[in-house]
Amino acid sequence: MTGMLWVRTVSRGQGQSAVRAAAYCGRRCLYDERRGRTFNFARRPGLAYSEWLLPAGAFWQGYDSGRFWNAIEHHARRANARLAREVIMALPRSLSCEGQIALARGFLDEGFVSAGHAVEWHLHQDRPHNPHVHALVSFARVTAAGFEPPEAAFDRRAFLVGLHGLWRRHWERAGGEARSGSGPAGFHLGASHALMQRGVITRQGQRLAALQALSRRPPPRRWPPWLRLRLRRLERTRVRVRARGRGD
């Protein structure tokens, strides 16, 4: 079994900010120029490693998180613009920190950087039993000429399906064993879980609670085929008996 891979879109149409997402993933303080607001997550623990991955020949060489994601915000002008994709990966606990870094880097490089997207990713080890990566992938491609729209395949369901297959191959190549994660079936318990513990209801928290409830439910009871056939025959016999009784 592979570790959990979760991909979501950071969209302005849903009131989200790429700068805020970068501040949260990187456990840092960033200023959002478009909103005129500072997002500070520097006090959150657990950041073990950070890295930038840029396509070959990309014009952006500043490696500054605040400048880059503010540039993305200014580049995407539509009210419902999609700014980035956040990728969360649960890592094998059996690997060393160096092995986890190599696994995440190889997957992100092949899955996104090779297609022309910039990736800022961070390894979180806030809990020993739940090592995971938060990666922020630019929705626009970063080329020598500037920001360009993504390829059509990047926005299709087939791309995400292929991404899960690619993650499975990298996981198996790295020698991943059990599914990682601190929740049932490897669910990532993040800010929504913390808010839920304090009684604050969020949409993501409700979704997480529903997934946890489903994972705790026992599998449905399945009768053996011979018994199902016998029950159907018995039911047909009862129907015929009732029909004869009404006819009399």
Legacy VTK file of the C-alpha trace (Angstrom):
# vtk DataFile Version 3.0
C-alpha trace
ASCII
DATASET POLYDATA
POINTS 248 float
0.000 0.000 0.000
1.243 3.465 -0.847
1.156 6.565 1.285
-1.605 9.109 0.963
-1.350 11.626 -1.882
-3.763 14.545 -1.747
-3.952 17.293 -4.382
-6.075 20.417 -4.092
-6.281 23.655 -6.072
-5.568 27.028 -4.473
-8.180 29.208 -6.160
-8.992 32.892 -5.791
-12.598 32.061 -6.590
-12.768 30.194 -3.259
-11.242 33.110 -1.374
-7.804 31.499 -1.136
-4.372 33.076 -1.418
-1.163 31.550 -2.775
0.841 33.719 -0.364
-1.097 32.397 2.612
-0.654 28.811 1.410
3.100 29.379 1.043
3.301 30.905 4.528
1.461 27.938 6.046
3.421 25.263 4.195
6.764 26.943 4.904
5.992 27.900 8.530
6.973 31.516 7.878
5.663 35.068 7.862
4.730 36.469 4.421
3.030 39.666 3.304
0.277 39.444 0.694
0.598 42.591 -1.410
-2.713 42.122 -3.181
-4.701 41.818 0.033
-2.508 44.067 2.127
-2.348 41.413 4.825
0.400 39.530 6.667
0.144 35.777 7.244
2.338 34.539 10.079
2.785 30.803 10.719
6.378 31.066 11.943
5.497 29.739 15.391
4.112 26.464 14.100
6.554 23.613 14.835
7.614 20.683 12.727
9.475 22.143 9.736
12.395 19.812 8.993
13.463 20.716 5.441
12.587 23.177 2.647
13.535 23.292 -1.017
12.769 25.106 -4.278
12.564 23.229 -7.581
12.617 25.306 -10.786
12.426 24.218 -14.438
15.600 24.478 -16.495
15.998 27.966 -17.953
13.287 29.545 -15.794
13.481 33.318 -15.603
12.849 33.308 -11.852
16.043 32.767 -9.893
15.274 34.756 -6.742
14.237 31.723 -4.652
12.271 34.117 -2.464
8.920 32.681 -1.460
7.173 35.977 -0.767
8.300 37.625 -4.010
7.453 34.604 -6.134
3.928 33.985 -4.878
3.117 37.683 -4.901
4.246 37.697 -8.535
1.885 34.773 -9.174
-0.948 36.709 -7.522
-0.282 39.743 -9.738
0.025 37.606 -12.872
-3.355 35.883 -12.364
-5.861 38.745 -12.661
-9.161 36.906 -12.979
-11.487 36.856 -9.994
-11.682 33.054 -10.138
-8.049 32.456 -11.124
-6.375 29.223 -10.079
-3.073 30.153 -8.506
-1.399 26.929 -7.425
-1.842 23.338 -6.493
-1.049 22.126 -3.016
0.199 18.554 -2.870
0.363 16.654 0.425
2.312 13.404 0.564
2.528 11.004 3.494
6.045 9.560 3.616
7.271 6.109 4.719
8.274 6.082 8.354
10.773 3.333 7.573
12.955 5.723 5.541
15.582 8.032 7.004
15.169 11.786 6.650
17.544 11.738 3.657
15.510 8.960 2.044
12.259 10.866 2.567
13.778 13.977 0.990
15.028 11.998 -2.009
11.582 10.379 -2.476
9.740 13.710 -2.397
12.269 15.474 -4.635
12.233 12.740 -7.271
8.439 12.612 -7.437
7.952 16.376 -7.607
10.697 16.801 -10.176
9.225 14.180 -12.504
5.591 15.064 -11.889
5.688 18.871 -12.050
9.094 20.446 -12.687
9.613 18.458 -15.882
6.330 19.982 -17.141
7.597 23.527 -16.504
6.076 24.278 -13.078
7.882 25.761 -10.091
7.607 23.836 -6.819
8.246 24.979 -3.268
8.078 22.046 -0.890
8.571 21.470 2.812
9.063 18.364 4.919
7.044 18.408 8.146
7.939 16.169 11.063
5.761 17.675 13.764
4.800 14.145 14.823
7.282 11.246 14.605
4.595 8.874 13.302
3.337 11.288 10.617
6.134 12.569 8.345
4.635 14.351 5.364
5.386 16.921 2.674
3.491 20.067 1.748
4.338 21.119 -1.804
3.035 24.260 -3.502
3.088 23.989 -7.310
2.587 27.048 -9.505
-0.444 26.637 -11.759
1.304 28.695 -14.429
4.429 27.382 -16.111
7.671 29.262 -15.423
9.718 29.699 -18.602
12.607 31.895 -19.741
10.065 34.407 -21.095
7.965 34.600 -17.923
4.760 33.006 -16.712
2.790 31.019 -19.296
-0.505 29.069 -19.126
-0.201 25.370 -18.237
-0.550 22.663 -20.824
-4.089 21.406 -21.404
-3.271 18.017 -19.881
-2.314 19.670 -16.571
-5.962 20.599 -15.988
-7.510 17.226 -16.767
-8.553 14.370 -14.536
-6.259 12.000 -16.421
-3.271 14.021 -15.190
-4.255 13.478 -11.550
-4.834 9.778 -12.158
-1.382 9.511 -13.718
0.049 11.476 -10.796
-1.157 8.852 -8.337
0.401 6.130 -10.483
3.680 8.031 -10.568
3.602 8.416 -6.778
3.026 4.675 -6.405
6.061 3.903 -8.547
8.316 6.301 -6.616
6.987 4.930 -3.315
7.734 1.323 -4.279
11.138 2.275 -5.663
12.014 3.934 -2.360
10.996 0.821 -0.421
7.911 2.266 1.260
6.074 -0.260 3.403
3.108 0.589 5.554
0.809 3.476 4.802
1.932 6.593 6.661
-0.311 9.108 8.371
-1.651 9.844 11.824
-5.284 9.157 11.046
-7.291 6.179 9.844
-6.263 4.953 6.387
-3.517 7.564 6.320
-5.638 10.727 6.491
-3.640 13.887 7.065
-4.724 15.565 10.292
-3.876 19.226 9.923
-5.392 22.574 10.880
-8.961 21.371 10.314
-8.463 18.552 12.827
-7.013 20.956 15.389
-9.983 23.321 14.965
-12.413 20.406 15.228
-10.823 19.361 18.530
-11.583 22.865 19.829
-15.188 22.735 18.677
-14.777 24.888 15.555
-16.715 23.441 12.621
-15.127 23.744 9.174
-16.041 22.169 5.837
-12.744 20.268 5.695
-13.183 19.170 9.300
-16.633 17.764 8.528
-15.221 15.914 5.520
-12.408 14.487 7.660
-14.861 13.369 10.340
-16.993 11.630 7.719
-13.964 9.823 6.282
-12.884 8.721 9.738
-16.389 7.435 10.499
-16.449 5.473 7.252
-13.038 3.964 7.966
-14.252 2.733 11.387
-17.395 1.082 10.005
-17.124 -2.705 9.708
-17.341 -4.100 6.189
-20.879 -5.002 5.121
-21.948 -8.553 5.850
-22.014 -10.645 2.710
-23.946 -13.903 2.624
-22.337 -16.794 0.741
-23.687 -17.268 -2.810
-25.434 -20.550 -2.037
-27.289 -18.974 0.872
-28.316 -15.915 -1.176
-29.750 -18.232 -3.858
-31.644 -20.234 -1.239
-33.101 -17.056 0.320
-34.264 -15.806 -3.082
-35.982 -19.130 -3.786
-37.632 -19.041 -0.364
-38.874 -15.497 -0.993
-40.336 -16.492 -4.379
-42.144 -19.409 -2.716
-43.658 -17.069 -0.101
-44.844 -14.688 -2.846
-46.577 -17.543 -4.688
-48.254 -18.762 -1.472
-49.554 -15.257 -0.686
-50.841 -14.879 -4.266
-52.756 -18.153 -4.050
-54.261 -17.107 -0.725
-55.572 -13.860 -2.220
-56.982 -15.763 -5.221
-59.012 -18.123 -3.010
LINES 1 249
248 0 1 2 3 4 5 6 7 8 9 10 11 12 13 14 15 16 17 18 19 20 21 22 23 24 25 26 27 28 29 30 31 32 33 34 35 36 37 38 39 40 41 42 43 44 45 46 47 48 49 50 51 52 53 54 55 56 57 58 59 60 61 62 63 64 65 66 67 68 69 70 71 72 73 74 75 76 77 78 79 80 81 82 83 84 85 86 87 88 89 90 91 92 93 94 95 96 97 98 99 100 101 102 103 104 105 106 107 108 109 110 111 112 113 114 115 116 117 118 119 120 121 122 123 124 125 126 127 128 129 130 131 132 133 134 135 136 137 138 139 140 141 142 143 144 145 146 147 148 149 150 151 152 153 154 155 156 157 158 159 160 161 162 163 164 165 166 167 168 169 170 171 172 173 174 175 176 177 178 179 180 181 182 183 184 185 186 187 188 189 190 191 192 193 194 195 196 197 198 199 200 201 202 203 204 205 206 207 208 209 210 211 212 213 214 215 216 217 218 219 220 221 222 223 224 225 226 227 228 229 230 231 232 233 234 235 236 237 238 239 240 241 242 243 244 245 246 247
